[in-house]
């Protein structure tokens, strides 16, 4: 067998080595391999150095099939390529190919391996990766959206006597016994949607938008009929309302409330467990207090008293979001927010006197406080979907409530309708409201 050396192309245009014939065939690595067929029909491969007419040269090393010598380097390279191709195909099937790894494997586009090895990154060390027990790492999402249902109990109201009883043998203007106060109109629980959207930035800074609304708090109480007593409601300025028929009528009051909230926060991730936030928040608290006589009569239909208040709180808040516990797919977190707000209050009151409705309205600004604290449990169903449930507490202080407007309303009655009017004495902005309840929903990351 001829040894590897400089192979020249003869005049007949064929590469030859003695009586052996050489045939060029491609390989996986892109280097040509020459098959050698000798006189006995044995097939082998030669790698040497040949030169074409154009002066192109390439190294060729000897390899024999089924013979004595085997190039260990070639076998090692073939095994390495097989392993890399197998791992690349597996990750492509799972959809988890990392761009940096793929770039390192493809190299300069000619199928060559990188010249220097890369340092492997554990799933727990890479940004946006977490070991969730799914057997593969997860990338850091760009968006996180949460849709929840929140149900809260409303506690707190301004005190004012709405209904008192006076014996029928006395004048309705005489002092009576209080039987219904504004604080007795318990509104209970009410629910509504809450939406949360977070955009995750590249420098551990996120942008969050939150909105929720609860409309449906409503408390109602009726007193009567009381054949032996007057049902009396009094207000500043000499206003007095009694039932028209003691035997059949009752005096009833309804108190409705609504809460809207919207906020935009910038979140800074201090660590994997603690996130601080700061942003702008708007809270709207609207209330309506209505007094009626039922069933109505020809002497008066509709409400004899209707007070409405609207609190629009604007301000900045700070807060913190912390992860208290994490066990595989289950985690417990907490949130704390607080801020000082400017409360722009608007109120309107309508009073019926001598079958005619008289109204007044006014507005003012006042300093208010908003605080929020909550605990939330999360179970990660998949890498993108999580179930959430928690407990929430919200506190508003420095707001105007509808029952508190009665003491700030003066009614001036005259036999001449043109001289009858209702006057606002001010707005009571010293009340507080406390909300607490449960939340439940779904979180989706993408």
C-alpha positions as CSV (number, residue, x, y, z in Angstrom):
1,X,0.0,0.0,0.0
2,X,1.4,3.4,-0.9
3,X,2.0,5.8,2.0
4,X,0.2,9.1,2.3
5,X,2.0,11.9,0.6
6,X,1.7,14.4,-2.2
7,X,-0.7,13.1,-4.7
8,X,-0.6,14.5,-8.3
9,X,-3.3,14.4,-10.9
10,X,-2.0,12.3,-13.9
11,X,-2.5,13.1,-17.5
12,X,-5.5,10.7,-17.7
13,X,-7.4,12.9,-15.2
14,X,-7.7,10.3,-12.5
15,X,-6.1,10.2,-9.1
16,X,-4.1,7.0,-8.8
17,X,-1.7,5.4,-6.4
18,X,0.0,2.5,-8.1
19,X,-2.8,0.1,-9.2
20,X,-5.3,1.5,-6.7
21,X,-8.1,3.8,-7.8
22,X,-9.3,6.8,-5.8
23,X,-12.8,8.1,-5.8
24,X,-13.8,11.4,-4.2
25,X,-16.9,11.4,-1.9
26,X,-18.2,14.1,0.5
27,X,-18.3,13.7,4.3
28,X,-20.4,15.2,7.1
29,X,-17.5,17.6,8.1
30,X,-17.2,18.9,4.6
31,X,-13.7,17.4,4.0
32,X,-13.4,15.0,1.0
33,X,-12.6,11.4,1.6
34,X,-11.1,9.2,-1.1
35,X,-12.2,5.6,-1.5
36,X,-9.4,3.3,-2.6
37,X,-10.2,0.1,-4.5
38,X,-7.2,-2.2,-4.9
39,X,-6.7,-5.1,-7.2
40,X,-8.3,-7.6,-4.8
41,X,-11.5,-5.5,-4.5
42,X,-10.7,-4.3,-0.9
43,X,-12.2,-0.9,-0.2
44,X,-10.4,1.5,2.0
45,X,-10.1,5.2,2.6
46,X,-7.2,7.4,2.3
47,X,-6.6,10.8,3.7
48,X,-3.5,12.5,2.4
49,X,-2.5,15.6,0.6
50,X,-3.5,16.0,-3.0
51,X,-3.2,18.8,-5.5
52,X,-5.5,19.7,-8.3
53,X,-4.6,21.5,-11.5
54,X,-5.8,24.7,-9.9
55,X,-3.3,24.4,-7.2
56,X,-5.9,23.5,-4.4
57,X,-4.4,21.3,-1.7
58,X,-6.0,19.6,1.3
59,X,-4.6,17.3,4.0
60,X,-5.5,13.7,3.8
61,X,-4.8,11.1,6.5
62,X,-4.8,7.4,6.0
63,X,-7.7,5.3,7.3
64,X,-8.2,1.6,6.6
65,X,-11.5,-0.1,6.9
66,X,-11.6,-3.4,8.6
67,X,-7.8,-3.3,8.8
68,X,-5.2,-2.7,11.3
69,X,-5.1,1.1,12.0
70,X,-8.0,3.3,13.1
71,X,-7.7,7.1,13.6
72,X,-8.9,7.7,17.2
73,X,-9.3,11.4,16.5
74,X,-11.7,10.8,13.7
75,X,-13.8,8.4,15.8
76,X,-13.8,10.9,18.7
77,X,-14.9,13.7,16.4
78,X,-17.7,11.6,14.9
79,X,-19.0,10.6,18.4
80,X,-18.9,14.2,19.5
81,X,-20.8,15.4,16.5
82,X,-23.4,12.7,17.0
83,X,-24.0,13.7,20.6
84,X,-24.3,17.4,19.8
85,X,-26.7,16.7,16.9
86,X,-28.8,14.5,19.1
87,X,-29.0,17.1,21.9
88,X,-29.8,19.8,19.4
89,X,-32.6,17.8,18.0
90,X,-34.0,17.1,21.4
91,X,-34.1,20.7,22.5
92,X,-35.7,21.7,19.2
93,X,-38.5,19.2,19.8
94,X,-39.1,20.7,23.3
95,X,-39.0,24.2,22.0
96,X,-36.3,25.2,24.5
97,X,-33.4,26.0,22.3
98,X,-31.3,28.7,23.8
99,X,-30.1,31.3,21.3
100,X,-26.6,31.5,22.8
101,X,-26.2,27.7,22.8
102,X,-27.4,27.4,19.2
103,X,-25.0,30.2,18.1
104,X,-22.1,28.4,19.7
105,X,-23.0,25.1,18.0
106,X,-23.4,26.6,14.5
107,X,-20.2,28.6,14.9
108,X,-19.4,30.4,11.6
109,X,-22.1,28.6,9.7
110,X,-19.8,25.9,8.4
111,X,-20.7,23.3,11.0
112,X,-17.6,23.9,13.0
113,X,-17.5,23.8,16.8
114,X,-16.5,26.9,18.9
115,X,-12.8,27.4,19.4
116,X,-13.2,27.9,23.2
117,X,-15.7,26.2,25.5
118,X,-18.5,28.1,27.1
119,X,-19.3,28.1,30.8
120,X,-22.5,26.2,31.5
121,X,-25.2,28.1,33.3
122,X,-27.4,26.3,35.8
123,X,-31.2,27.0,35.4
124,X,-31.2,28.6,38.8
125,X,-28.4,31.0,37.9
126,X,-29.7,32.3,34.6
127,X,-31.8,35.5,34.5
128,X,-35.4,34.6,34.3
129,X,-34.9,30.9,35.0
130,X,-36.4,29.0,37.8
131,X,-36.5,25.3,38.8
132,X,-40.2,24.5,38.9
133,X,-39.9,20.8,38.9
134,X,-41.0,20.5,35.3
135,X,-37.6,19.1,34.2
136,X,-36.6,22.1,32.1
137,X,-35.8,25.7,32.7
138,X,-38.2,28.6,32.0
139,X,-37.4,31.9,30.4
140,X,-38.2,35.2,32.0
141,X,-41.6,36.3,30.7
142,X,-42.1,39.7,29.1
143,X,-45.7,40.2,30.4
144,X,-47.7,38.9,33.3
145,X,-51.5,39.3,33.3
146,X,-53.8,38.5,36.2
147,X,-57.6,38.4,36.2
148,X,-59.2,38.0,39.6
149,X,-62.5,38.3,41.3
150,X,-62.4,40.3,44.5
151,X,-65.1,40.3,47.2
152,X,-64.9,42.8,50.1
153,X,-66.9,43.6,53.2
154,X,-67.4,47.3,53.8
155,X,-67.2,48.5,57.4
156,X,-67.6,52.1,58.6
157,X,-70.0,55.0,58.3
158,X,-70.8,58.4,59.7
159,X,-73.2,58.4,62.7
160,X,-76.5,60.1,62.4
161,X,-80.0,59.3,63.8
162,X,-82.2,58.5,60.9
163,X,-85.4,57.4,62.6
164,X,-86.8,58.2,66.1
165,X,-90.1,57.4,67.6
166,X,-92.3,59.9,69.5
167,X,-95.5,58.8,71.1
168,X,-98.6,59.7,69.1
169,X,-100.0,61.6,72.0
170,X,-97.1,64.1,71.8
171,X,-95.9,66.5,69.2
172,X,-93.5,65.0,66.6
173,X,-91.1,67.9,67.4
174,X,-90.7,66.6,71.0
175,X,-87.6,64.5,71.8
176,X,-88.0,60.9,70.8
177,X,-86.2,57.6,71.0
178,X,-83.7,56.7,68.4
179,X,-84.5,53.4,66.6
180,X,-82.3,53.6,63.5
181,X,-78.9,55.1,63.1
182,X,-76.9,55.5,59.8
183,X,-74.3,53.0,61.2
184,X,-77.1,50.3,61.4
185,X,-77.2,50.2,57.6
186,X,-74.8,47.3,57.2
187,X,-73.9,46.8,53.5
188,X,-72.1,43.5,53.8
189,X,-70.0,41.9,51.1
190,X,-69.9,42.8,47.4
191,X,-67.6,41.8,44.6
192,X,-66.1,42.8,41.3
193,X,-63.3,42.3,38.8
194,X,-59.6,43.2,39.3
195,X,-57.1,43.3,36.5
196,X,-53.3,43.5,36.8
197,X,-50.8,43.8,34.0
198,X,-47.0,43.8,34.5
199,X,-44.4,44.5,31.8
200,X,-41.0,43.0,32.8
201,X,-38.1,45.3,31.9
202,X,-34.5,44.3,31.0
203,X,-32.9,45.9,34.0
204,X,-35.0,44.4,36.9
205,X,-37.5,47.3,36.5
206,X,-41.1,46.5,35.8
207,X,-44.2,48.6,35.0
208,X,-47.5,47.6,36.5
209,X,-51.1,48.7,35.8
210,X,-53.9,47.8,38.2
211,X,-57.6,48.4,38.1
212,X,-60.6,47.1,40.1
213,X,-64.2,48.0,40.6
214,X,-66.8,47.0,43.2
215,X,-70.3,48.2,42.7
216,X,-73.2,46.7,44.7
217,X,-72.8,47.6,48.4
218,X,-76.3,48.4,49.5
219,X,-77.8,48.6,53.0
220,X,-81.5,48.9,53.6
221,X,-83.7,49.2,56.7
222,X,-87.4,50.0,57.2
223,X,-89.1,51.0,60.5
224,X,-92.9,50.7,61.0
225,X,-95.7,50.8,60.6
226,X,-96.2,52.1,64.2
227,X,-99.8,53.0,64.9
228,X,-99.0,54.3,68.4
229,X,-95.9,56.3,67.5
230,X,-94.7,59.0,65.1
231,X,-91.7,58.0,63.0
232,X,-89.6,61.2,62.9
233,X,-86.4,62.3,61.0
234,X,-84.9,65.7,61.9
235,X,-82.2,67.8,60.2
236,X,-80.6,71.2,60.8
237,X,-82.8,74.3,60.0
238,X,-85.9,72.9,61.5
239,X,-86.5,70.1,59.0
240,X,-88.9,67.4,60.2
241,X,-90.3,64.4,58.4
242,X,-93.0,62.0,59.7
243,X,-95.1,59.4,58.0
244,X,-98.4,60.5,56.5
245,X,-100.4,57.5,57.8
246,X,-99.1,55.9,61.0
247,X,-101.2,52.8,60.5
248,X,-99.9,51.8,57.0
249,X,-96.7,53.6,56.3
250,X,-93.1,52.9,57.3
251,X,-90.0,55.0,57.0
252,X,-87.1,53.3,55.1
253,X,-83.5,54.3,54.4
254,X,-81.1,52.9,51.8
255,X,-77.3,53.4,51.7
256,X,-75.4,52.5,48.5
257,X,-71.7,52.7,47.9
258,X,-69.2,52.1,45.0
259,X,-65.4,51.8,44.9
260,X,-63.1,52.3,41.9
261,X,-59.3,52.0,41.9
262,X,-56.7,52.5,39.2
263,X,-52.9,52.7,39.7
264,X,-49.6,52.8,37.7
265,X,-46.5,51.5,39.6
266,X,-42.8,51.2,38.8
267,X,-41.5,48.0,40.4
268,X,-37.8,47.5,41.3
269,X,-36.7,43.9,42.0
270,X,-34.2,44.1,44.8
271,X,-33.8,40.3,45.0
272,X,-35.7,37.2,44.0
273,X,-37.9,37.7,47.0
274,X,-38.3,41.4,47.6
275,X,-39.7,44.0,45.2
276,X,-40.3,47.7,46.0
277,X,-42.8,49.9,44.1
278,X,-43.7,53.5,43.7
279,X,-46.4,55.0,41.6
280,X,-49.6,57.1,41.0
281,X,-53.0,56.0,42.3
282,X,-56.6,57.1,41.9
283,X,-59.4,56.0,44.1
284,X,-63.1,56.9,43.7
285,X,-65.6,56.4,46.5
286,X,-69.2,57.3,45.6
287,X,-72.1,57.1,48.0
288,X,-75.9,57.7,48.0
289,X,-78.2,57.9,51.0
290,X,-82.0,57.9,50.4
291,X,-84.9,58.2,52.8
292,X,-88.5,57.3,51.6
293,X,-92.0,56.7,53.0
294,X,-93.5,53.5,51.8
295,X,-96.1,52.9,50.5
296,X,-96.1,56.3,48.9
297,X,-99.2,58.6,49.1
298,X,-100.5,61.6,47.3
299,X,-98.8,63.8,49.9
300,X,-95.4,62.8,48.7
301,X,-93.8,60.3,46.3
302,X,-90.2,59.5,45.9
303,X,-87.4,60.3,48.3
304,X,-87.8,63.0,51.0
305,X,-84.0,63.0,51.5
306,X,-81.3,62.2,49.0
307,X,-77.6,62.9,49.8
308,X,-74.8,62.0,47.3
309,X,-71.0,62.2,47.9
310,X,-68.1,61.6,45.5
311,X,-64.5,61.3,46.7
312,X,-61.8,61.4,44.1
313,X,-58.4,60.7,45.7
314,X,-55.3,61.5,43.6
315,X,-51.8,60.9,44.9
316,X,-48.5,58.9,45.0
317,X,-47.9,55.7,46.9
318,X,-45.0,53.5,47.9
319,X,-45.0,49.9,48.7
320,X,-43.3,46.5,48.8
321,X,-44.1,43.0,47.5
322,X,-42.3,40.2,49.3
323,X,-42.3,36.4,48.8
324,X,-42.7,34.8,52.3
325,X,-42.6,31.1,51.4
326,X,-41.7,29.1,48.3
327,X,-42.0,25.3,48.0
328,X,-41.7,23.9,44.5
329,X,-44.9,25.1,42.7
330,X,-46.5,26.6,45.8
331,X,-45.6,30.1,47.1
332,X,-47.0,32.7,49.5
333,X,-46.5,36.4,49.0
334,X,-47.5,39.7,50.6
335,X,-48.1,43.2,49.4
336,X,-48.0,46.5,51.3
337,X,-49.0,49.9,49.9
338,X,-49.5,53.3,51.5
339,X,-49.8,56.9,50.3
340,X,-51.0,60.5,51.1
341,X,-53.7,61.7,48.7
342,X,-55.6,64.9,47.7
343,X,-59.3,64.2,48.1
344,X,-61.5,66.3,45.8
345,X,-65.0,65.9,47.3
346,X,-68.2,66.8,45.5
347,X,-71.6,66.5,47.2
348,X,-75.3,67.1,46.3
349,X,-78.4,67.0,48.5
350,X,-82.0,67.0,47.5
351,X,-84.7,67.6,50.2
352,X,-88.5,67.5,49.8
353,X,-90.4,70.2,51.6
354,X,-94.2,70.8,51.0
355,X,-94.1,68.3,48.1
356,X,-91.3,70.2,46.3
357,X,-87.7,69.1,45.9
358,X,-85.0,71.6,46.8
359,X,-81.4,70.9,46.2
360,X,-77.9,72.2,46.9
361,X,-74.3,71.2,45.9
362,X,-70.8,72.1,46.9
363,X,-67.2,70.8,46.7
364,X,-63.9,71.0,48.6
365,X,-60.4,69.4,48.8
366,X,-59.0,67.5,51.8
367,X,-56.0,65.4,52.7
368,X,-56.7,61.7,52.7
369,X,-54.8,58.5,53.4
370,X,-55.0,55.1,51.5
371,X,-53.4,51.9,52.8
372,X,-53.5,48.4,51.5
373,X,-52.1,45.1,52.8
374,X,-52.6,41.6,51.5
375,X,-51.5,38.0,51.6
376,X,-51.7,35.8,48.5
377,X,-51.1,32.1,47.8
378,X,-50.1,31.0,44.3
379,X,-49.9,27.5,42.8
380,X,-48.0,27.2,39.4
381,X,-50.0,24.8,37.2
382,X,-47.7,25.2,34.2
383,X,-44.7,27.4,33.3
384,X,-47.2,30.1,32.1
385,X,-50.4,29.6,34.2
386,X,-50.8,30.0,37.9
387,X,-53.8,29.9,40.3
388,X,-54.0,32.6,42.9
389,X,-56.1,33.1,46.1
390,X,-55.6,35.6,48.9
391,X,-56.9,38.0,51.6
392,X,-57.0,41.8,51.1
393,X,-57.4,44.8,53.4
394,X,-57.9,48.4,52.2
395,X,-58.3,51.4,54.5
396,X,-59.5,54.9,53.4
397,X,-59.3,57.8,55.9
398,X,-60.3,61.4,55.3
399,X,-63.3,60.8,53.1
400,X,-66.8,62.2,53.0
401,X,-69.7,59.8,53.5
402,X,-73.3,60.4,52.5
403,X,-74.7,60.0,56.1
404,X,-72.3,62.6,57.3
405,X,-73.8,65.2,54.9
406,X,-77.1,65.4,56.8
407,X,-75.5,67.4,59.7
408,X,-73.9,69.7,57.1
409,X,-77.2,70.6,55.4
410,X,-79.6,73.3,56.6
411,X,-83.2,73.4,55.4
412,X,-85.0,76.8,55.5
413,X,-88.8,76.4,55.0
414,X,-91.2,79.2,54.4
415,X,-94.8,79.4,53.4
416,X,-93.7,81.3,50.3
417,X,-92.0,78.7,48.0
418,X,-89.6,81.3,46.6
419,X,-88.2,81.8,50.1
420,X,-87.7,78.1,50.8
421,X,-84.2,76.7,50.1
422,X,-81.5,74.2,51.2
423,X,-78.1,75.4,52.2
424,X,-74.8,73.5,52.5
425,X,-73.0,74.3,55.7
426,X,-69.9,72.4,54.7
427,X,-68.6,68.9,54.0
428,X,-67.6,66.4,56.7
429,X,-64.3,64.8,55.4
430,X,-63.3,63.2,58.7
431,X,-64.7,59.7,58.1
432,X,-63.0,56.4,57.4
433,X,-63.9,53.2,55.6
434,X,-62.4,49.8,56.1
435,X,-62.6,47.0,53.5
436,X,-61.5,43.4,53.8
437,X,-62.2,40.2,52.0
438,X,-61.0,37.5,49.6
439,X,-59.5,37.4,46.1
440,X,-59.2,34.5,43.6
441,X,-58.1,34.3,40.0
442,X,-55.7,33.3,37.3
443,X,-52.2,34.5,36.3
444,X,-50.8,34.1,32.8
445,X,-47.2,34.9,31.8
446,X,-46.1,35.3,28.2
